[in-house]
Amino acid sequence: MVDKDEVKGKATELKGKVTGDESEELKGKAQQGLGKIKEKVKEAADDVAEKVNDIVDDFKEKDQK
């Protein structure tokens, strides 16, 4: 899944390329990087949540026996 910051960043980068504004182009690249970082953090958080849920489920199963 693509983060909205990645899309905004790509648009800003493109705008910078079209207008010849290097500052705007770099701003777009930075925004894309931020979007990628946010996406990775969300994936990591989802992985941790899944592992915690698995541990809790295992604990509940053992407790019921």
N, C-alpha and C positions, 0 to 999 in steps of 0.2 A: 504494500500500500504506500502511496506517495503522500508525504506530508504537505499541507497547504503552503508551508514556508518554502518548500522545494519548488512548487509551482510558481509562487510569487517571485521567488529568486530568479527562476529561469526567465520569467517575463521581464524582470528588471534588467537582467544581464542582456537580453535581446534588445531591449530599449537602448541600453548603453552602446551596444554594437552598432545599431542603426543610426543613432545620433552622434556616434564618435566620442561619447562621454566615457572615458576610462573609469572615472570614479563611480559612475552608475553601474558600469559593467562589474567592477570589483564588489560593489555593494550587493549586486545580484548573486555573485558567486558565494559571498559570505552567507547570504540568506539561505542559499541552497544547502550549504554546509550545516547550518543550524538545523534545518529541516531533517537532514540525514541523521544528525546526532539525536534529535528528539525521537526519531523513528527507532533508532537502536536502543535508546533508553526505555522506550515503551515495550519493545520486544523483550528486553532483559527483565523488566518488571513483570511482564506476563509469564515468562519462564519461571521466575521465582514464585509467583502466586500459584502456578500450577504445581510446583514441587511442594509447596506448603500444603496445598489442598490434598495432595497424595499422601503426605505424612499424616495429616489429620485423619484422612479416611482409613489409613492403616491402623492408626491408634484406636479409632472407633471400632474397627473390626476385631482387634485383639481384646478390647474391653468387653465386647459382647460375647466372647467365647467363654 
